[in-house]
Amino acid sequence: MGFLKAFGRNLDEYHTLLEMPDTYIIYRFFFEWLDKKKHKLGMSQWVKTINSMTAKEQKIFFDIIHDKDFKTGYNSTELPKLVQKALSFYRNLRDAIQQSDGELHELKLEFDALPKGNLDYIKDSFAGTIRFKAYL
């Protein structure tokens, strides 16, 4: 993976990468490939969810994910729906990818079996950037 893919081609992409769920960073090509399959966990779905939020919702969301204990300390049923949806991208998807009886595991096997030449389009792509509306 090239430098620009890893750190972004501009400041907007770089800031988007800083907010990305860790599983999306680790399995970046896989989650970008899920976009091609129009899967609900595709990388662009994460960006679209955040960009659909109001400034107030983004403030709530970023305050949560920037808290070092955010995975354990929030009751998601009391949060706005878009915040709940965005937080769902931050759950432990690594386990879901590794569990042999799950959908993500099957998709990962399909992805891994692809000839690497079929993935060249991902090297230069970017799933979109977050439009930050809230003062962080």
CNS distance restraints for C-alpha pairs under 8 A (distance, minus, plus):
assign (resid   1 and name CA) (resid   5 and name CA) 6.34 0.50 0.50
assign (resid   1 and name CA) (resid   6 and name CA) 6.73 0.50 0.50
assign (resid   1 and name CA) (resid 123 and name CA) 7.07 0.50 0.50
assign (resid   2 and name CA) (resid   6 and name CA) 6.25 0.50 0.50
assign (resid   2 and name CA) (resid 123 and name CA) 7.74 0.50 0.50
assign (resid   3 and name CA) (resid   7 and name CA) 6.03 0.50 0.50
assign (resid   3 and name CA) (resid   8 and name CA) 7.65 0.50 0.50
assign (resid   4 and name CA) (resid   8 and name CA) 4.76 0.50 0.50
assign (resid   4 and name CA) (resid   9 and name CA) 5.15 0.50 0.50
assign (resid   5 and name CA) (resid   9 and name CA) 7.26 0.50 0.50
assign (resid   5 and name CA) (resid 123 and name CA) 6.74 0.50 0.50
assign (resid   5 and name CA) (resid 124 and name CA) 6.95 0.50 0.50
assign (resid   5 and name CA) (resid 126 and name CA) 7.94 0.50 0.50
assign (resid   7 and name CA) (resid  13 and name CA) 7.46 0.50 0.50
assign (resid   7 and name CA) (resid  14 and name CA) 5.45 0.50 0.50
assign (resid   7 and name CA) (resid  17 and name CA) 7.15 0.50 0.50
assign (resid   8 and name CA) (resid  12 and name CA) 7.77 0.50 0.50
assign (resid   8 and name CA) (resid  13 and name CA) 4.72 0.50 0.50
assign (resid   8 and name CA) (resid  14 and name CA) 4.74 0.50 0.50
assign (resid   8 and name CA) (resid  17 and name CA) 7.42 0.50 0.50
assign (resid   9 and name CA) (resid  13 and name CA) 6.32 0.50 0.50
assign (resid   9 and name CA) (resid  14 and name CA) 7.37 0.50 0.50
assign (resid  10 and name CA) (resid  14 and name CA) 6.28 0.50 0.50
assign (resid  11 and name CA) (resid  15 and name CA) 6.13 0.50 0.50
assign (resid  12 and name CA) (resid  16 and name CA) 6.21 0.50 0.50
assign (resid  12 and name CA) (resid 129 and name CA) 6.16 0.50 0.50
assign (resid  12 and name CA) (resid 130 and name CA) 7.33 0.50 0.50
assign (resid  13 and name CA) (resid  17 and name CA) 6.19 0.50 0.50
assign (resid  13 and name CA) (resid 126 and name CA) 7.99 0.50 0.50
assign (resid  13 and name CA) (resid 128 and name CA) 7.71 0.50 0.50
assign (resid  13 and name CA) (resid 129 and name CA) 5.66 0.50 0.50
assign (resid  13 and name CA) (resid 130 and name CA) 7.98 0.50 0.50
assign (resid  14 and name CA) (resid  18 and name CA) 6.40 0.50 0.50
assign (resid  15 and name CA) (resid  19 and name CA) 6.67 0.50 0.50
assign (resid  15 and name CA) (resid 130 and name CA) 7.89 0.50 0.50
assign (resid  16 and name CA) (resid  20 and name CA) 6.37 0.50 0.50
assign (resid  16 and name CA) (resid 129 and name CA) 5.63 0.50 0.50
assign (resid  16 and name CA) (resid 130 and name CA) 5.62 0.50 0.50
assign (resid  17 and name CA) (resid  25 and name CA) 7.86 0.50 0.50
assign (resid  20 and name CA) (resid  24 and name CA) 6.46 0.50 0.50
assign (resid  20 and name CA) (resid  25 and name CA) 6.68 0.50 0.50
assign (resid  21 and name CA) (resid  25 and name CA) 6.59 0.50 0.50
assign (resid  21 and name CA) (resid  89 and name CA) 6.83 0.50 0.50
assign (resid  21 and name CA) (resid  90 and name CA) 5.32 0.50 0.50
assign (resid  22 and name CA) (resid  26 and name CA) 6.23 0.50 0.50
assign (resid  22 and name CA) (resid  90 and name CA) 7.64 0.50 0.50
assign (resid  23 and name CA) (resid  27 and name CA) 5.96 0.50 0.50
assign (resid  23 and name CA) (resid  28 and name CA) 7.74 0.50 0.50
assign (resid  23 and name CA) (resid  90 and name CA) 7.82 0.50 0.50
assign (resid  23 and name CA) (resid  92 and name CA) 7.40 0.50 0.50
assign (resid  23 and name CA) (resid  93 and name CA) 6.31 0.50 0.50
assign (resid  23 and name CA) (resid  94 and name CA) 6.13 0.50 0.50
assign (resid  24 and name CA) (resid  28 and name CA) 5.02 0.50 0.50
assign (resid  24 and name CA) (resid  31 and name CA) 6.30 0.50 0.50
assign (resid  24 and name CA) (resid  43 and name CA) 7.43 0.50 0.50
assign (resid  27 and name CA) (resid  31 and name CA) 6.37 0.50 0.50
assign (resid  28 and name CA) (resid  32 and name CA) 6.22 0.50 0.50
assign (resid  29 and name CA) (resid  33 and name CA) 5.99 0.50 0.50
assign (resid  29 and name CA) (resid 122 and name CA) 6.61 0.50 0.50
assign (resid  30 and name CA) (resid  34 and name CA) 6.29 0.50 0.50
assign (resid  30 and name CA) (resid 108 and name CA) 6.97 0.50 0.50
assign (resid  30 and name CA) (resid 111 and name CA) 6.68 0.50 0.50
assign (resid  31 and name CA) (resid  35 and name CA) 6.84 0.50 0.50
assign (resid  31 and name CA) (resid  41 and name CA) 7.09 0.50 0.50
assign (resid  31 and name CA) (resid  42 and name CA) 5.13 0.50 0.50
assign (resid  31 and name CA) (resid  43 and name CA) 5.35 0.50 0.50
assign (resid  32 and name CA) (resid  36 and name CA) 7.26 0.50 0.50
assign (resid  32 and name CA) (resid  42 and name CA) 5.93 0.50 0.50
assign (resid  32 and name CA) (resid  43 and name CA) 5.25 0.50 0.50
assign (resid  32 and name CA) (resid  44 and name CA) 7.50 0.50 0.50
assign (resid  32 and name CA) (resid 122 and name CA) 7.03 0.50 0.50
assign (resid  32 and name CA) (resid 127 and name CA) 6.88 0.50 0.50
assign (resid  33 and name CA) (resid  37 and name CA) 6.89 0.50 0.50
assign (resid  33 and name CA) (resid  42 and name CA) 7.28 0.50 0.50
assign (resid  33 and name CA) (resid 111 and name CA) 7.70 0.50 0.50
assign (resid  33 and name CA) (resid 122 and name CA) 7.48 0.50 0.50
assign (resid  34 and name CA) (resid  38 and name CA) 6.22 0.50 0.50
assign (resid  34 and name CA) (resid  39 and name CA) 5.36 0.50 0.50
assign (resid  34 and name CA) (resid  41 and name CA) 6.96 0.50 0.50
assign (resid  34 and name CA) (resid  42 and name CA) 4.65 0.50 0.50
assign (resid  34 and name CA) (resid  43 and name CA) 7.29 0.50 0.50
assign (resid  35 and name CA) (resid  39 and name CA) 5.88 0.50 0.50
assign (resid  35 and name CA) (resid  41 and name CA) 7.83 0.50 0.50
assign (resid  35 and name CA) (resid  42 and name CA) 4.43 0.50 0.50
assign (resid  35 and name CA) (resid  43 and name CA) 6.30 0.50 0.50
assign (resid  35 and name CA) (resid  44 and name CA) 6.49 0.50 0.50
assign (resid  35 and name CA) (resid  45 and name CA) 7.80 0.50 0.50
assign (resid  38 and name CA) (resid  42 and name CA) 6.82 0.50 0.50
assign (resid  40 and name CA) (resid  45 and name CA) 6.37 0.50 0.50
assign (resid  41 and name CA) (resid  45 and name CA) 6.28 0.50 0.50
assign (resid  41 and name CA) (resid  46 and name CA) 7.10 0.50 0.50
assign (resid  41 and name CA) (resid  89 and name CA) 7.21 0.50 0.50
assign (resid  42 and name CA) (resid  46 and name CA) 6.97 0.50 0.50
assign (resid  43 and name CA) (resid  47 and name CA) 6.74 0.50 0.50
assign (resid  43 and name CA) (resid 127 and name CA) 5.93 0.50 0.50
assign (resid  44 and name CA) (resid  48 and name CA) 6.00 0.50 0.50
assign (resid  44 and name CA) (resid 127 and name CA) 4.81 0.50 0.50
assign (resid  44 and name CA) (resid 128 and name CA) 6.30 0.50 0.50
assign (resid  45 and name CA) (resid  49 and name CA) 6.04 0.50 0.50
assign (resid  46 and name CA) (resid  50 and name CA) 6.53 0.50 0.50
assign (resid  46 and name CA) (resid  86 and name CA) 6.53 0.50 0.50
assign (resid  46 and name CA) (resid  89 and name CA) 6.76 0.50 0.50
assign (resid  47 and name CA) (resid  51 and name CA) 6.10 0.50 0.50
assign (resid  47 and name CA) (resid 127 and name CA) 7.37 0.50 0.50
assign (resid  47 and name CA) (resid 128 and name CA) 6.37 0.50 0.50
assign (resid  47 and name CA) (resid 129 and name CA) 6.54 0.50 0.50
assign (resid  47 and name CA) (resid 130 and name CA) 5.90 0.50 0.50
assign (resid  48 and name CA) (resid  52 and name CA) 5.99 0.50 0.50
assign (resid  48 and name CA) (resid 130 and name CA) 8.00 0.50 0.50
assign (resid  49 and name CA) (resid  53 and name CA) 6.85 0.50 0.50
assign (resid  49 and name CA) (resid  82 and name CA) 6.61 0.50 0.50
assign (resid  49 and name CA) (resid  85 and name CA) 7.23 0.50 0.50
assign (resid  49 and name CA) (resid  86 and name CA) 6.01 0.50 0.50
assign (resid  50 and name CA) (resid  58 and name CA) 6.98 0.50 0.50
assign (resid  50 and name CA) (resid  82 and name CA) 7.55 0.50 0.50
assign (resid  50 and name CA) (resid  83 and name CA) 7.89 0.50 0.50
assign (resid  50 and name CA) (resid  86 and name CA) 6.39 0.50 0.50
assign (resid  50 and name CA) (resid 130 and name CA) 6.80 0.50 0.50
assign (resid  51 and name CA) (resid 130 and name CA) 5.95 0.50 0.50
assign (resid  51 and name CA) (resid 131 and name CA) 5.77 0.50 0.50
assign (resid  51 and name CA) (resid 132 and name CA) 7.63 0.50 0.50
assign (resid  52 and name CA) (resid  82 and name CA) 7.65 0.50 0.50
assign (resid  53 and name CA) (resid  57 and name CA) 5.50 0.50 0.50
assign (resid  53 and name CA) (resid  58 and name CA) 5.85 0.50 0.50
assign (resid  53 and name CA) (resid  82 and name CA) 6.39 0.50 0.50
assign (resid  53 and name CA) (resid  83 and name CA) 7.67 0.50 0.50
assign (resid  54 and name CA) (resid  58 and name CA) 6.17 0.50 0.50
assign (resid  54 and name CA) (resid 133 and name CA) 7.21 0.50 0.50
assign (resid  55 and name CA) (resid  59 and name CA) 6.15 0.50 0.50
assign (resid  55 and name CA) (resid 132 and name CA) 7.92 0.50 0.50
assign (resid  55 and name CA) (resid 133 and name CA) 4.80 0.50 0.50
assign (resid  55 and name CA) (resid 134 and name CA) 4.64 0.50 0.50
assign (resid  56 and name CA) (resid  60 and name CA) 6.38 0.50 0.50
assign (resid  56 and name CA) (resid 134 and name CA) 6.67 0.50 0.50
assign (resid  57 and name CA) (resid  61 and name CA) 6.08 0.50 0.50
assign (resid  57 and name CA) (resid  80 and name CA) 7.03 0.50 0.50
assign (resid  57 and name CA) (resid  82 and name CA) 7.51 0.50 0.50
assign (resid  57 and name CA) (resid  83 and name CA) 6.40 0.50 0.50
assign (resid  58 and name CA) (resid  62 and name CA) 5.93 0.50 0.50
assign (resid  58 and name CA) (resid  83 and name CA) 7.54 0.50 0.50
assign (resid  58 and name CA) (resid 132 and name CA) 7.65 0.50 0.50
assign (resid  58 and name CA) (resid 133 and name CA) 6.88 0.50 0.50
assign (resid  58 and name CA) (resid 134 and name CA) 5.82 0.50 0.50
assign (resid  59 and name CA) (resid  63 and name CA) 5.98 0.50 0.50
assign (resid  59 and name CA) (resid 134 and name CA) 5.25 0.50 0.50
assign (resid  59 and name CA) (resid 135 and name CA) 7.04 0.50 0.50
assign (resid  59 and name CA) (resid 136 and name CA) 6.83 0.50 0.50
assign (resid  60 and name CA) (resid  64 and name CA) 6.28 0.50 0.50
assign (resid  60 and name CA) (resid  83 and name CA) 7.49 0.50 0.50
assign (resid  61 and name CA) (resid  65 and name CA) 6.37 0.50 0.50
assign (resid  61 and name CA) (resid  83 and name CA) 5.65 0.50 0.50
assign (resid  61 and name CA) (resid  86 and name CA) 7.77 0.50 0.50
assign (resid  61 and name CA) (resid  87 and name CA) 7.63 0.50 0.50
assign (resid  62 and name CA) (resid  66 and name CA) 5.86 0.50 0.50
assign (resid  62 and name CA) (resid 136 and name CA) 7.28 0.50 0.50
assign (resid  63 and name CA) (resid  67 and name CA) 6.36 0.50 0.50
assign (resid  63 and name CA) (resid 136 and name CA) 7.84 0.50 0.50
assign (resid  64 and name CA) (resid  70 and name CA) 5.52 0.50 0.50
assign (resid  64 and name CA) (resid  74 and name CA) 7.90 0.50 0.50
assign (resid  65 and name CA) (resid  70 and name CA) 5.73 0.50 0.50
assign (resid  65 and name CA) (resid  87 and name CA) 8.00 0.50 0.50
assign (resid  66 and name CA) (resid  70 and name CA) 7.37 0.50 0.50
assign (resid  69 and name CA) (resid  73 and name CA) 6.25 0.50 0.50
assign (resid  70 and name CA) (resid  74 and name CA) 6.60 0.50 0.50
assign (resid  71 and name CA) (resid  91 and name CA) 7.74 0.50 0.50
assign (resid  75 and name CA) (resid  79 and name CA) 7.28 0.50 0.50
assign (resid  76 and name CA) (resid  84 and name CA) 5.80 0.50 0.50
assign (resid  77 and name CA) (resid  84 and name CA) 7.55 0.50 0.50
assign (resid  79 and name CA) (resid  83 and name CA) 6.32 0.50 0.50
assign (resid  79 and name CA) (resid  84 and name CA) 6.19 0.50 0.50
assign (resid  80 and name CA) (resid  84 and name CA) 6.31 0.50 0.50
assign (resid  81 and name CA) (resid  85 and name CA) 6.15 0.50 0.50
assign (resid  82 and name CA) (resid  86 and name CA) 6.06 0.50 0.50
assign (resid  83 and name CA) (resid  87 and name CA) 6.09 0.50 0.50
assign (resid  84 and name CA) (resid  88 and name CA) 6.35 0.50 0.50
assign (resid  85 and name CA) (resid  89 and name CA) 7.29 0.50 0.50
assign (resid  86 and name CA) (resid  90 and name CA) 7.54 0.50 0.50
assign (resid  87 and name CA) (resid  91 and name CA) 7.15 0.50 0.50
assign (resid  89 and name CA) (resid  93 and name CA) 7.94 0.50 0.50
assign (resid  92 and name CA) (resid  96 and name CA) 7.27 0.50 0.50
assign (resid  93 and name CA) (resid  97 and name CA) 6.17 0.50 0.50
assign (resid  94 and name CA) (resid  98 and name CA) 6.26 0.50 0.50
assign (resid  95 and name CA) (resid  99 and name CA) 6.01 0.50 0.50
assign (resid  96 and name CA) (resid 102 and name CA) 6.35 0.50 0.50
assign (resid  96 and name CA) (resid 103 and name CA) 7.88 0.50 0.50
assign (resid  96 and name CA) (resid 104 and name CA) 6.04 0.50 0.50
assign (resid  96 and name CA) (resid 105 and name CA) 6.58 0.50 0.50
assign (resid  97 and name CA) (resid 102 and name CA) 7.24 0.50 0.50
assign (resid  97 and name CA) (resid 103 and name CA) 7.90 0.50 0.50
assign (resid  97 and name CA) (resid 104 and name CA) 4.90 0.50 0.50
assign (resid  97 and name CA) (resid 105 and name CA) 4.31 0.50 0.50
assign (resid  97 and name CA) (resid 108 and name CA) 6.75 0.50 0.50
assign (resid  98 and name CA) (resid 105 and name CA) 5.74 0.50 0.50
assign (resid  99 and name CA) (resid 105 and name CA) 6.13 0.50 0.50
assign (resid 100 and name CA) (resid 105 and name CA) 5.81 0.50 0.50
assign (resid 100 and name CA) (resid 106 and name CA) 7.43 0.50 0.50
assign (resid 101 and name CA) (resid 105 and name CA) 7.10 0.50 0.50
assign (resid 101 and name CA) (resid 106 and name CA) 7.81 0.50 0.50
assign (resid 102 and name CA) (resid 106 and name CA) 6.53 0.50 0.50
assign (resid 103 and name CA) (resid 107 and name CA) 6.24 0.50 0.50
assign (resid 104 and name CA) (resid 108 and name CA) 5.98 0.50 0.50
assign (resid 105 and name CA) (resid 109 and name CA) 6.25 0.50 0.50
assign (resid 106 and name CA) (resid 110 and name CA) 6.34 0.50 0.50
assign (resid 107 and name CA) (resid 111 and name CA) 6.11 0.50 0.50
assign (resid 108 and name CA) (resid 112 and name CA) 5.99 0.50 0.50
assign (resid 109 and name CA) (resid 113 and name CA) 6.20 0.50 0.50
assign (resid 110 and name CA) (resid 114 and name CA) 6.67 0.50 0.50
assign (resid 114 and name CA) (resid 118 and name CA) 6.73 0.50 0.50
assign (resid 114 and name CA) (resid 119 and name CA) 7.92 0.50 0.50
assign (resid 115 and name CA) (resid 119 and name CA) 7.51 0.50 0.50
assign (resid 116 and name CA) (resid 120 and name CA) 7.17 0.50 0.50
assign (resid 119 and name CA) (resid 123 and name CA) 7.34 0.50 0.50
assign (resid 120 and name CA) (resid 124 and name CA) 7.64 0.50 0.50
assign (resid 121 and name CA) (resid 125 and name CA) 6.42 0.50 0.50
assign (resid 122 and name CA) (resid 126 and name CA) 7.64 0.50 0.50
